[in-house]
């Protein structure tokens, strides 16, 4: 099984956004990436992190993945516990659930921001946003 830890960030909400994922098997990182998204909301960034994490996880695993995020909104919407009222969020939810079909079993779990792997994804988001801001100043 692969654990997919995700985080998204937006400076300004909406503002410059980033998404990151960390794929873990056992206690080892098998892959990780941060992506600059451009202008988006924090929730859109959180969804994009899940989407990108699932896409990448499908290269390593077809059986079972567990997606963990500190976004209650994204996790509860993916679980079908909360309604999705915003059209753009519905599109992102549907896209994430579409990528989830690549696996025999997908679980979604809310974890606190203090989770060490989610903290790593958060750090990666902020690092890429810092990098973009530095590049734009020069």
Secondary structure, 3 states (H helix, E strand, C coil): CEEEEEEEEEECCCEEEEEEEEEEECCEEEEEEEEEEEEECHHHHHHHHHHHHHHHHCCCCCCEEEEEECCHHHHHHHCCCCCCCCHHHHHHHHHHHHHHCCCCEEEEEECCCCCHHHHHHHHHHHHHHHHHHHHHHC
